[in-house]
């Protein structure tokens, strides 16, 4: 029995921007119903089990949905796509798309800066331990690409192996170490 300060009805609270963004990241900025991605569509967070039917804000009950699929879900089959004919709805849609683009670009920038920082640390490590002054541009480009797939610490280990073997003219030996480790399933 609810007390005076409690209510038997549930009060719906909006999801935080952080929660929405975490759901978008988890779902790779892609609508789980139709497969379209941001920035092509405006993304929203959908309750798999609707709030009005007892669903909650637990991340397992949340999924990324485009505006069209989420709008069509309430009482209309997902195959039916509703459109925003109202100019006000269209404006809101455009503003949301712009906000999501800013967030997406901020994530890409953060990743790029992290890679460049890690890459520069690896170049400094290489130069300090090989007695060279720089890393050629093609090696720098290769190194940044590797950071998409291989942790910086593993690359540093491969550099150490190359340095200990005296293979310090470029990073070919480092690349060979990584390729061998990958082929053997060690990374």
NUGUMI-210437 format. One line per field, with one value per atom (N, C-alpha, C): x, y, z; residue number from 0; atom name. Coordinates in nm, 2 decimals, always signed. Example, Ala and Ser with C-alpha at 12.3 -4.5 7.8 and 13.67 -1.06 7.14 Angstrom:
east <- c(+1.32; +1.23; +1.32; +1.28; +1.37; +1.29) $
north <- c(-0.57; -0.45; -0.33; -0.22; -0.11; +0.00) $
up <- c(+0.78; +0.78; +0.78; +0.71; +0.71; +0.79) $
num <- c(0; 0; 0; 1; 1; 1) $
atomo <- c(N; CA; C; N; CA; C) $
# end
This chain:
east <- c(+0.08; +0.00; +0.09; +0.07; +0.16; +0.12; +0.23; +0.21; +0.18; +0.15; +0.12; +0.22; +0.35; +0.45; +0.49; +0.42; +0.45; +0.33; +0.34; +0.23; +0.23; +0.12; +0.11; +0.15; +0.14; +0.18; +0.33; +0.39; +0.53; +0.55; +0.65; +0.68; +0.79; +0.77; +0.87; +0.97; +1.10; +1.20; +1.28; +1.32; +1.39; +1.53; +1.58; +1.72; +1.82; +1.93; +2.03; +2.10; +2.16; +2.24; +2.35; +2.41; +2.52; +2.47; +2.35; +2.29; +2.26; +2.20; +2.16; +2.29; +2.39; +2.52; +2.58; +2.58; +2.63; +2.56; +2.43; +2.35; +2.39; +2.40; +2.44; +2.57; +2.67; +2.80; +2.80; +2.73; +2.71; +2.66; +2.56; +2.49; +2.56; +2.68; +2.76; +2.68; +2.61; +2.53; +2.45; +2.38; +2.30; +2.16; +2.06; +1.92; +1.92; +1.87; +1.87; +1.75; +1.66; +1.55; +1.57; +1.61; +1.63; +1.77; +1.87; +2.01; +2.07; +1.99; +2.05; +2.13; +2.23; +2.32; +2.31; +2.37; +2.39; +2.51; +2.52; +2.43; +2.32; +2.30; +2.19; +2.06; +2.04; +1.91; +1.93; +1.83; +1.83; +1.81; +1.90; +1.88; +1.82; +1.74; +1.68; +1.71; +1.68; +1.69; +1.55; +1.52; +1.39; +1.39; +1.28; +1.26; +1.21; +1.28; +1.24; +1.10; +1.10; +0.97; +0.92; +0.82; +0.78; +0.76; +0.79; +0.78; +0.63; +0.54; +0.39; +0.35; +0.43; +0.40; +0.49; +0.56; +0.64; +0.79; +0.83; +0.97; +1.04; +1.17; +1.24; +1.36; +1.45; +1.56; +1.69; +1.68; +1.79; +1.86; +1.99; +2.05; +2.01; +1.98; +1.95; +1.81; +1.73; +1.60; +1.60; +1.72; +1.73; +1.80; +1.76; +1.82; +1.82; +1.91; +1.92; +1.82; +1.74; +1.64; +1.64; +1.62; +1.60; +1.47; +1.45; +1.33; +1.21; +1.22; +1.11; +1.07; +1.16; +1.13; +1.07; +1.12; +1.07; +0.93; +0.91; +0.78; +0.68; +0.72; +0.62; +0.60; +0.68; +0.67; +0.54; +0.50; +0.38; +0.26; +0.21; +0.09; +0.09; +0.20; +0.21; +0.32; +0.31; +0.42; +0.55; +0.66; +0.79; +0.81; +0.75; +0.77; +0.71; +0.61; +0.55; +0.63; +0.68; +0.77; +0.68; +0.68; +0.61; +0.70; +0.65; +0.74; +0.70; +0.79; +0.77; +0.73; +0.60; +0.54; +0.53; +0.51; +0.50; +0.64; +0.64; +0.77; +0.83; +0.76; +0.81; +0.89; +0.82; +0.89; +1.01; +1.01; +1.13; +1.24; +1.21; +1.31; +1.38; +1.29; +1.34; +1.43; +1.39; +1.47; +1.60; +1.61; +1.73; +1.82; +1.77; +1.85; +1.91; +1.83; +1.88; +1.99; +1.97; +2.07; +2.20; +2.19; +2.31; +2.38; +2.30; +2.36; +2.43; +2.37; +2.43; +2.56; +2.56; +2.68; +2.79; +2.76; +2.87; +2.92; +2.84; +2.88; +2.97; +2.92; +2.99; +3.13; +3.14; +3.26; +3.36; +3.30; +3.38; +3.44; +3.37; +3.43; +3.54; +3.52; +3.62; +3.75; +3.73; +3.84; +3.92; +3.84; +3.90; +3.99; +3.93; +4.01; +4.13; +4.12; +4.23; +4.34; +4.30; +4.40; +4.47; +4.39; +4.45; +4.55; +4.52; +4.61; +4.74; +4.72; +4.84; +4.93; +4.87; +4.95; +5.02; +4.95; +5.02; +5.12; +5.09; +5.19; +5.32; +5.30; +5.41; +5.50; +5.43; +5.50; +5.58; +5.53; +5.60; +5.72; +5.70; +5.81; +5.92; +5.88; +5.99; +6.06; +5.99; +6.05; +6.15; +6.11; +6.19; +6.32; +6.30; +6.41; +6.51; +6.46; +6.55; +6.63; +6.57; +6.64; +6.71; +6.69; +6.77; +6.87; +6.87; +6.96; +6.93; +6.81; +6.77; +6.69; +6.68; +6.62; +6.47; +6.43; +6.29; +6.25; +6.12; +6.07; +6.01; +6.05; +6.00; +5.85; +5.80; +5.65; +5.58; +5.63; +5.56; +5.55; +5.65; +5.65; +5.55; +5.55; +5.45; +5.31; +5.28; +5.15; +5.12; +5.21; +5.19; +5.16; +5.24; +5.22; +5.08; +5.03; +4.90; +4.79; +4.81; +4.72; +4.72; +4.83; +4.85; +4.77; +4.77; +4.70; +4.55; +4.50; +4.36; +4.33; +4.43; +4.41; +4.50; +4.61; +4.70; +4.73; +4.72; +4.75; +4.89; +4.91; +5.04; +5.14; +5.11; +5.21; +5.26; +5.17; +5.22; +5.32; +5.29; +5.38; +5.51; +5.50; +5.63; +5.71; +5.64; +5.72; +5.78; +5.71; +5.77; +5.89; +5.88; +5.99; +6.11; +6.09; +6.20; +6.26; +6.19; +6.24; +6.33; +6.28; +6.36; +6.49; +6.48; +6.60; +6.70; +6.65; +6.74; +6.81; +6.75; +6.80; +6.89; +6.89; +6.96; +6.89; +6.77; +6.69; +6.62; +6.70; +6.65; +6.65; +6.66; +6.64; +6.50; +6.42; +6.28; +6.21; +6.08; +6.00; +5.96; +6.03; +5.99; +5.99; +6.10; +6.11; +5.99; +5.96; +5.85; +5.72; +5.70; +5.58; +5.58; +5.70; +5.70; +5.67; +5.72; +5.69; +5.54; +5.48; +5.33; +5.26; +5.30; +5.23; +5.25; +5.37; +5.39; +5.31; +5.30; +5.23; +5.08; +5.03; +4.89; +4.86; +4.95; +4.93; +4.92; +5.00; +5.00; +4.89; +4.81; +4.70; +4.75; +4.87; +4.92; +4.87; +4.81; +4.75; +4.62) $
north <- c(-0.12; +0.00; +0.12; +0.21; +0.33; +0.43; +0.49; +0.59; +0.72; +0.83; +0.96; +1.01; +0.99; +1.05; +0.95; +0.84; +0.75; +0.74; +0.70; +0.68; +0.55; +0.49; +0.36; +0.36; +0.48; +0.49; +0.52; +0.46; +0.49; +0.62; +0.69; +0.82; +0.79; +0.83; +0.81; +0.93; +0.89; +1.00; +0.98; +1.09; +1.08; +1.03; +0.96; +0.90; +1.01; +1.00; +1.10; +1.09; +1.20; +1.21; +1.10; +1.08; +0.98; +0.84; +0.81; +0.68; +0.66; +0.76; +0.75; +0.73; +0.80; +0.79; +0.66; +0.60; +0.47; +0.36; +0.38; +0.28; +0.29; +0.42; +0.44; +0.37; +0.40; +0.34; +0.19; +0.13; -0.01; -0.07; +0.00; -0.05; +0.00; +0.06; +0.11; +0.22; +0.30; +0.41; +0.36; +0.24; +0.18; +0.14; +0.17; +0.13; -0.02; -0.08; -0.23; -0.29; -0.20; -0.25; -0.25; -0.14; -0.13; -0.13; -0.11; -0.11; +0.02; +0.12; +0.25; +0.31; +0.39; +0.45; +0.60; +0.65; +0.80; +0.83; +0.93; +1.05; +1.04; +0.93; +0.91; +0.94; +0.89; +0.90; +0.96; +1.01; +1.05; +0.93; +0.91; +0.79; +0.83; +0.74; +0.75; +0.62; +0.63; +0.51; +0.46; +0.33; +0.27; +0.17; +0.16; +0.05; -0.07; -0.18; -0.30; -0.34; -0.35; -0.37; -0.23; -0.18; -0.04; +0.00; +0.12; +0.16; +0.14; +0.17; +0.16; +0.02; -0.08; -0.22; -0.28; -0.20; -0.25; -0.25; -0.21; -0.20; -0.10; -0.11; -0.01; +0.04; +0.12; +0.19; +0.11; -0.02; -0.11; -0.11; -0.10; -0.10; -0.23; -0.34; -0.46; -0.44; -0.35; -0.32; -0.20; -0.14; -0.03; -0.07; -0.01; -0.04; +0.09; +0.09; +0.21; +0.19; +0.29; +0.29; +0.42; +0.42; +0.54; +0.61; +0.73; +0.80; +0.74; +0.70; +0.64; +0.51; +0.42; +0.29; +0.31; +0.39; +0.41; +0.47; +0.57; +0.63; +0.53; +0.44; +0.34; +0.22; +0.20; +0.09; +0.09; +0.20; +0.21; +0.18; +0.05; +0.01; -0.01; +0.02; +0.00; -0.09; -0.18; -0.28; -0.20; -0.26; -0.19; -0.17; -0.25; -0.23; -0.10; -0.04; +0.08; +0.20; +0.28; +0.39; +0.52; +0.59; +0.71; +0.82; +0.93; +1.04; +1.16; +1.25; +1.37; +1.48; +1.49; +1.59; +1.72; +1.73; +1.85; +1.92; +2.05; +2.13; +2.13; +2.14; +2.14; +2.01; +1.89; +1.76; +1.76; +1.81; +1.81; +1.89; +2.00; +2.09; +2.01; +1.95; +1.87; +1.76; +1.69; +1.58; +1.63; +1.75; +1.80; +1.85; +1.90; +1.94; +1.82; +1.72; +1.59; +1.53; +1.53; +1.48; +1.56; +1.69; +1.77; +1.74; +1.72; +1.69; +1.56; +1.46; +1.33; +1.33; +1.41; +1.43; +1.48; +1.59; +1.65; +1.54; +1.46; +1.36; +1.25; +1.21; +1.11; +1.16; +1.29; +1.35; +1.37; +1.40; +1.41; +1.27; +1.17; +1.03; +1.00; +1.03; +1.01; +1.09; +1.22; +1.30; +1.25; +1.20; +1.14; +1.02; +0.94; +0.82; +0.86; +0.95; +1.00; +1.06; +1.14; +1.20; +1.10; +1.00; +0.89; +0.81; +0.78; +0.71; +0.79; +0.92; +1.00; +1.01; +1.02; +1.03; +0.90; +0.78; +0.65; +0.64; +0.68; +0.67; +0.75; +0.87; +0.95; +0.89; +0.83; +0.77; +0.65; +0.57; +0.46; +0.51; +0.62; +0.68; +0.72; +0.79; +0.83; +0.71; +0.61; +0.49; +0.43; +0.42; +0.36; +0.45; +0.58; +0.67; +0.67; +0.67; +0.67; +0.54; +0.43; +0.30; +0.25; +0.32; +0.29; +0.39; +0.51; +0.61; +0.69; +0.68; +0.75; +0.88; +0.97; +1.10; +1.10; +1.02; +1.02; +0.89; +0.88; +0.76; +0.81; +0.74; +0.78; +0.79; +0.88; +0.90; +0.77; +0.68; +0.56; +0.47; +0.47; +0.39; +0.45; +0.59; +0.65; +0.62; +0.62; +0.58; +0.44; +0.35; +0.21; +0.19; +0.26; +0.26; +0.30; +0.41; +0.46; +0.35; +0.29; +0.19; +0.07; +0.03; -0.08; -0.06; +0.07; +0.10; +0.08; +0.06; +0.03; -0.12; -0.20; -0.34; -0.40; -0.33; -0.39; -0.29; -0.34; -0.24; -0.19; -0.07; +0.00; -0.08; -0.14; -0.22; -0.34; -0.40; -0.51; -0.46; -0.35; -0.29; -0.26; -0.20; -0.17; -0.30; -0.41; -0.54; -0.58; -0.57; -0.60; -0.51; -0.39; -0.30; -0.34; -0.38; -0.43; -0.55; -0.65; -0.76; -0.72; -0.63; -0.58; -0.51; -0.43; -0.36; -0.46; -0.56; -0.66; -0.74; -0.76; -0.83; -0.74; -0.61; -0.52; -0.48; -0.52; -0.49; -0.35; -0.25; -0.11; -0.02; -0.07; +0.01; +0.00; +0.10; +0.10; +0.00; -0.02; -0.11; -0.24; -0.28; -0.40; -0.52; -0.53; -0.64; -0.64; -0.52; -0.50; -0.55; -0.52; -0.56; -0.71; -0.77; -0.92; -0.98; -0.93; -0.98; -0.98; -0.87; -0.86; -0.96; -0.97; -1.06; -1.21; -1.24; -1.38; -1.40; -1.31; -1.32; -1.34; -1.26; -1.27; -1.40; -1.45; -1.58; -1.69; -1.68; -1.78; -1.76; -1.66; -1.63; -1.57; -1.52; -1.46; -1.31; -1.25; -1.12; -1.12) $
up <- c(+0.00; +0.00; +0.00; -0.10; -0.10; +0.02; +0.07; +0.17; +0.11; +0.19; +0.14; +0.04; +0.07; -0.02; -0.13; -0.14; -0.25; -0.34; -0.46; -0.55; -0.61; -0.64; -0.70; -0.85; -0.91; -1.05; -1.06; -1.16; -1.18; -1.26; -1.22; -1.28; -1.38; -1.51; -1.61; -1.61; -1.60; -1.60; -1.73; -1.79; -1.92; -1.89; -1.99; -1.98; -1.99; -1.92; -1.92; -2.06; -2.10; -2.22; -2.22; -2.11; -2.10; -2.13; -2.07; -2.09; -2.23; -2.30; -2.44; -2.52; -2.49; -2.57; -2.55; -2.42; -2.40; -2.48; -2.49; -2.57; -2.71; -2.76; -2.90; -2.93; -2.84; -2.86; -2.86; -2.76; -2.75; -2.88; -2.94; -3.06; -3.19; -3.18; -3.30; -3.38; -3.31; -3.37; -3.49; -3.47; -3.57; -3.51; -3.59; -3.55; -3.55; -3.44; -3.43; -3.50; -3.55; -3.63; -3.78; -3.83; -3.98; -4.02; -3.93; -3.96; -4.01; -4.02; -4.06; -3.95; -3.99; -3.89; -3.89; -3.78; -3.77; -3.86; -3.93; -3.93; -4.03; -4.10; -4.20; -4.14; -4.01; -3.95; -3.81; -3.75; -3.61; -3.52; -3.43; -3.34; -3.21; -3.15; -3.02; -2.95; -2.82; -2.73; -2.72; -2.75; -2.74; -2.62; -2.56; -2.46; -2.53; -2.52; -2.58; -2.53; -2.40; -2.33; -2.29; -2.36; -2.33; -2.18; -2.15; -2.01; -1.96; -2.05; -2.01; -1.99; -2.03; -2.01; -1.91; -1.83; -1.72; -1.75; -1.86; -1.90; -1.81; -1.80; -1.72; -1.79; -1.73; -1.79; -1.78; -1.75; -1.74; -1.88; -1.89; -2.02; -2.11; -2.05; -2.13; -2.19; -2.14; -2.20; -2.29; -2.31; -2.40; -2.53; -2.64; -2.77; -2.85; -2.95; -3.04; -3.15; -3.17; -3.28; -3.35; -3.48; -3.55; -3.52; -3.55; -3.51; -3.58; -3.71; -3.78; -3.72; -3.69; -3.63; -3.49; -3.41; -3.28; -3.28; -3.37; -3.39; -3.43; -3.52; -3.57; -3.48; -3.38; -3.29; -3.21; -3.16; -3.07; -3.15; -3.14; -3.20; -3.35; -3.42; -3.56; -3.59; -3.68; -3.72; -3.75; -3.72; -3.75; -3.90; -3.98; -4.13; -4.17; -4.10; -4.14; -4.08; -4.17; -4.13; -4.14; -4.02; -4.02; -4.06; -4.12; -4.16; -4.08; -4.07; -4.00; -4.10; -4.12; -4.21; -4.14; -4.01; -3.94; -3.94; -3.98; -3.98; -3.85; -3.74; -3.61; -3.58; -3.62; -3.60; -3.68; -3.80; -3.89; -3.83; -3.77; -3.71; -3.59; -3.51; -3.40; -3.45; -3.55; -3.61; -3.66; -3.73; -3.78; -3.66; -3.56; -3.44; -3.37; -3.36; -3.30; -3.38; -3.52; -3.60; -3.59; -3.58; -3.56; -3.43; -3.32; -3.19; -3.20; -3.26; -3.27; -3.35; -3.46; -3.54; -3.46; -3.38; -3.29; -3.19; -3.13; -3.04; -3.11; -3.23; -3.31; -3.35; -3.39; -3.43; -3.31; -3.20; -3.07; -3.04; -3.05; -3.03; -3.13; -3.25; -3.35; -3.32; -3.28; -3.25; -3.13; -3.03; -2.91; -2.95; -3.03; -3.08; -3.15; -3.24; -3.32; -3.23; -3.14; -3.05; -2.96; -2.91; -2.83; -2.92; -3.04; -3.13; -3.16; -3.18; -3.21; -3.09; -2.97; -2.85; -2.83; -2.84; -2.83; -2.93; -3.06; -3.16; -3.13; -3.09; -3.06; -2.94; -2.84; -2.73; -2.79; -2.88; -2.94; -3.02; -3.10; -3.18; -3.09; -2.98; -2.88; -2.82; -2.79; -2.74; -2.84; -2.96; -3.07; -3.09; -3.10; -3.12; -3.01; -2.89; -2.77; -2.76; -2.80; -2.79; -2.91; -3.02; -3.14; -3.18; -3.11; -3.14; -3.27; -3.32; -3.44; -3.40; -3.49; -3.46; -3.50; -3.59; -3.63; -3.69; -3.72; -3.78; -3.92; -4.03; -4.16; -4.16; -4.25; -4.26; -4.29; -4.38; -4.40; -4.28; -4.20; -4.07; -3.97; -3.97; -3.88; -3.92; -4.05; -4.10; -4.07; -4.09; -4.05; -3.90; -3.82; -3.68; -3.63; -3.69; -3.65; -3.70; -3.81; -3.86; -3.76; -3.71; -3.62; -3.49; -3.45; -3.32; -3.33; -3.45; -3.47; -3.42; -3.43; -3.41; -3.30; -3.26; -3.17; -3.05; -2.93; -2.82; -2.82; -2.78; -2.78; -2.71; -2.60; -2.52; -2.60; -2.68; -2.77; -2.87; -2.93; -3.03; -2.97; -2.84; -2.77; -2.75; -2.72; -2.70; -2.83; -2.94; -3.07; -3.10; -3.06; -3.08; -3.00; -2.88; -2.79; -2.85; -2.91; -2.97; -3.09; -3.17; -3.29; -3.24; -3.14; -3.08; -3.03; -2.96; -2.90; -3.01; -3.12; -3.24; -3.33; -3.30; -3.38; -3.52; -3.53; -3.65; -3.64; -3.65; -3.62; -3.74; -3.87; -3.99; -4.03; -3.98; -4.00; -3.91; -3.93; -3.84; -3.91; -4.01; -4.08; -3.99; -3.90; -3.81; -3.71; -3.66; -3.57; -3.64; -3.76; -3.84; -3.85; -3.87; -3.88; -3.75; -3.64; -3.51; -3.48; -3.51; -3.49; -3.58; -3.70; -3.80; -3.74; -3.70; -3.65; -3.52; -3.43; -3.31; -3.34; -3.44; -3.48; -3.54; -3.63; -3.69; -3.59; -3.48; -3.38; -3.27; -3.29; -3.20; -3.07; -3.06; -2.94; -2.92; -3.02; -3.01; -3.09) $
num <- c(0; 0; 0; 1; 1; 1; 2; 2; 2; 3; 3; 3; 4; 4; 4; 5; 5; 5; 6; 6; 6; 7; 7; 7; 8; 8; 8; 9; 9; 9; 10; 10; 10; 11; 11; 11; 12; 12; 12; 13; 13; 13; 14; 14; 14; 15; 15; 15; 16; 16; 16; 17; 17; 17; 18; 18; 18; 19; 19; 19; 20; 20; 20; 21; 21; 21; 22; 22; 22; 23; 23; 23; 24; 24; 24; 25; 25; 25; 26; 26; 26; 27; 27; 27; 28; 28; 28; 29; 29; 29; 30; 30; 30; 31; 31; 31; 32; 32; 32; 33; 33; 33; 34; 34; 34; 35; 35; 35; 36; 36; 36; 37; 37; 37; 38; 38; 38; 39; 39; 39; 40; 40; 40; 41; 41; 41; 42; 42; 42; 43; 43; 43; 44; 44; 44; 45; 45; 45; 46; 46; 46; 47; 47; 47; 48; 48; 48; 49; 49; 49; 50; 50; 50; 51; 51; 51; 52; 52; 52; 53; 53; 53; 54; 54; 54; 55; 55; 55; 56; 56; 56; 57; 57; 57; 58; 58; 58; 59; 59; 59; 60; 60; 60; 61; 61; 61; 62; 62; 62; 63; 63; 63; 64; 64; 64; 65; 65; 65; 66; 66; 66; 67; 67; 67; 68; 68; 68; 69; 69; 69; 70; 70; 70; 71; 71; 71; 72; 72; 72; 73; 73; 73; 74; 74; 74; 75; 75; 75; 76; 76; 76; 77; 77; 77; 78; 78; 78; 79; 79; 79; 80; 80; 80; 81; 81; 81; 82; 82; 82; 83; 83; 83; 84; 84; 84; 85; 85; 85; 86; 86; 86; 87; 87; 87; 88; 88; 88; 89; 89; 89; 90; 90; 90; 91; 91; 91; 92; 92; 92; 93; 93; 93; 94; 94; 94; 95; 95; 95; 96; 96; 96; 97; 97; 97; 98; 98; 98; 99; 99; 99; 100; 100; 100; 101; 101; 101; 102; 102; 102; 103; 103; 103; 104; 104; 104; 105; 105; 105; 106; 106; 106; 107; 107; 107; 108; 108; 108; 109; 109; 109; 110; 110; 110; 111; 111; 111; 112; 112; 112; 113; 113; 113; 114; 114; 114; 115; 115; 115; 116; 116; 116; 117; 117; 117; 118; 118; 118; 119; 119; 119; 120; 120; 120; 121; 121; 121; 122; 122; 122; 123; 123; 123; 124; 124; 124; 125; 125; 125; 126; 126; 126; 127; 127; 127; 128; 128; 128; 129; 129; 129; 130; 130; 130; 131; 131; 131; 132; 132; 132; 133; 133; 133; 134; 134; 134; 135; 135; 135; 136; 136; 136; 137; 137; 137; 138; 138; 138; 139; 139; 139; 140; 140; 140; 141; 141; 141; 142; 142; 142; 143; 143; 143; 144; 144; 144; 145; 145; 145; 146; 146; 146; 147; 147; 147; 148; 148; 148; 149; 149; 149; 150; 150; 150; 151; 151; 151; 152; 152; 152; 153; 153; 153; 154; 154; 154; 155; 155; 155; 156; 156; 156; 157; 157; 157; 158; 158; 158; 159; 159; 159; 160; 160; 160; 161; 161; 161; 162; 162; 162; 163; 163; 163; 164; 164; 164; 165; 165; 165; 166; 166; 166; 167; 167; 167; 168; 168; 168; 169; 169; 169; 170; 170; 170; 171; 171; 171; 172; 172; 172; 173; 173; 173; 174; 174; 174; 175; 175; 175; 176; 176; 176; 177; 177; 177; 178; 178; 178; 179; 179; 179; 180; 180; 180; 181; 181; 181; 182; 182; 182; 183; 183; 183; 184; 184; 184; 185; 185; 185; 186; 186; 186) $
atomo <- c(N; CA; C; N; CA; C; N; CA; C; N; CA; C; N; CA; C; N; CA; C; N; CA; C; N; CA; C; N; CA; C; N; CA; C; N; CA; C; N; CA; C; N; CA; C; N; CA; C; N; CA; C; N; CA; C; N; CA; C; N; CA; C; N; CA; C; N; CA; C; N; CA; C; N; CA; C; N; CA; C; N; CA; C; N; CA; C; N; CA; C; N; CA; C; N; CA; C; N; CA; C; N; CA; C; N; CA; C; N; CA; C; N; CA; C; N; CA; C; N; CA; C; N; CA; C; N; CA; C; N; CA; C; N; CA; C; N; CA; C; N; CA; C; N; CA; C; N; CA; C; N; CA; C; N; CA; C; N; CA; C; N; CA; C; N; CA; C; N; CA; C; N; CA; C; N; CA; C; N; CA; C; N; CA; C; N; CA; C; N; CA; C; N; CA; C; N; CA; C; N; CA; C; N; CA; C; N; CA; C; N; CA; C; N; CA; C; N; CA; C; N; CA; C; N; CA; C; N; CA; C; N; CA; C; N; CA; C; N; CA; C; N; CA; C; N; CA; C; N; CA; C; N; CA; C; N; CA; C; N; CA; C; N; CA; C; N; CA; C; N; CA; C; N; CA; C; N; CA; C; N; CA; C; N; CA; C; N; CA; C; N; CA; C; N; CA; C; N; CA; C; N; CA; C; N; CA; C; N; CA; C; N; CA; C; N; CA; C; N; CA; C; N; CA; C; N; CA; C; N; CA; C; N; CA; C; N; CA; C; N; CA; C; N; CA; C; N; CA; C; N; CA; C; N; CA; C; N; CA; C; N; CA; C; N; CA; C; N; CA; C; N; CA; C; N; CA; C; N; CA; C; N; CA; C; N; CA; C; N; CA; C; N; CA; C; N; CA; C; N; CA; C; N; CA; C; N; CA; C; N; CA; C; N; CA; C; N; CA; C; N; CA; C; N; CA; C; N; CA; C; N; CA; C; N; CA; C; N; CA; C; N; CA; C; N; CA; C; N; CA; C; N; CA; C; N; CA; C; N; CA; C; N; CA; C; N; CA; C; N; CA; C; N; CA; C; N; CA; C; N; CA; C; N; CA; C; N; CA; C; N; CA; C; N; CA; C; N; CA; C; N; CA; C; N; CA; C; N; CA; C; N; CA; C; N; CA; C; N; CA; C; N; CA; C; N; CA; C; N; CA; C; N; CA; C; N; CA; C; N; CA; C; N; CA; C; N; CA; C; N; CA; C; N; CA; C; N; CA; C; N; CA; C; N; CA; C; N; CA; C; N; CA; C; N; CA; C; N; CA; C; N; CA; C; N; CA; C; N; CA; C; N; CA; C; N; CA; C; N; CA; C; N; CA; C; N; CA; C; N; CA; C; N; CA; C; N; CA; C; N; CA; C; N; CA; C; N; CA; C; N; CA; C; N; CA; C; N; CA; C; N; CA; C; N; CA; C; N; CA; C; N; CA; C) $
# end
